[in-house]
């Protein structure tokens, strides 16, 4: 299985939230985890928004290390065009559409890990296997 993890799933590794344990189990169960380049910005921004400064620094260091094992999907012109089409057809939010387009570019065998209910709904509507 190939697993695309969005920012909501990866953030749960560093911030204790509902479903953090479930997210970690799913992330650790798959040898091939991918995410879009924008995840780096989203996760780091939220670490500094949600944690105290010292904890945010530690979490950010761990996140950067963990990202070495995660394949990055670049947001090239084709991915951005697909994201625009997804947003137009589904009214998905901009960053959600970018994640969804990146996952769609991987192919039909990808599972889409998100804890964002609206994004999961759109993922299913465009033919992605959204989990949990």
N, C-alpha and C positions, 0 to 999 in steps of 0.2 A: 504494500500500500504506500502511496505517496500522500503526505499530509501537508496541506497549506495551513499555516497558523497566522491568524490575523493579530493585530495589536492587543485586542482584549484577552486573547488566550495567553500570549507571551507575558503580558503585564502581571498576570496572576502568579507567575513564578517568583516575583520580587515584592509583591504587595499582597498581604493576607486579605483575601476577599472571599465572598461566597464562591464556591466551585474551584478554588485554588488547587485543592488536592486532586480533583477530577482532571483539571487542565494539565497538571504535572504528570499524572498517570498516562494521559493520552499522548502528550509530547514525548514521554520516555518510551512509549510502546512502539514508536515508529522510527525506523532507522533513517528515513529520508524526510526531513522537515524543510519546508521552503517558506519564504515570506517575501513581501515586496520591500524595496528599498525604503519606502516611506515609513515602514514599521520602526525603523531606527529612530526617526524623529518623534513619532507618536509615543513610543514607550519611554524614551528618555525625558520628553516633556512631562509625561504623567508621573514618572518617578519623582521628579522635582516638585510637582504639584501636590502629590499625595503623601510624601514622606518628609520627615524633618531633614534638614540639610545634611547631617552626618549619615543618616540611613540612606538618603538618596545617592550620596557619593558611593557608598559601598555597593548599593544595588546596581548603580550604573556600571561600576567596574565589573561586577559579575555578569551583567547583561552583555557588555562588550565581549567578554571572554566566551560566553555561551553562543554569541552570534557567529563565532568562528566555525561552529559545527552546523550552521544553518545556511542553506543555499539561498542566495538573494536573487529575486526576480527584478530586473531593471525595468524602469518605467519608460520604455522606448515609445516611439511614435505610434506603433501598432497597438501597444497596450493602452496608451492614452486615448486613441480613437475608439477602441473597444469599450473603454470606461465611459466615454461620452455617450456611446450608443446605449449602454446599460442604463446610465442615468436618465437618458431621454425616454427609454421604454418603461422604466420601473419607478422613476422618481427617487432612486437611491441617492443618498447623500454622497458628496464628492469623494471623500476618502474611502467610503464603503465601495463605491463604484470602481475606484482604482484597485482595491484589494480583490474584488470580484473578477475584474478583468485580468489581473495577474494570475489568479488561480485558473481561470478559463484557458489561458494561454498554455498552461501545463499539459492539459489534455483531459480525457474523460475518466481517467482512473484516479484523479485527485480527490481526496476528502478535504472539506473546508471546515477547519476548526475555528469557531467563533462563539463567544458568549453574548453577543449582541443580537437580541431577538429580531430586530428589524432587518439587520444584515443577513441573518440566517434565512429569514423568509424570502428575501430577494434571491439569495443563493439558490434556494430550492426552485424558485420560479424560473431561473435561467439554466436549470439542469445540473447544478452542482450538488454533490452529496454533502450536506451540511451536518456537522456533529458538534456538540453532543446531541 
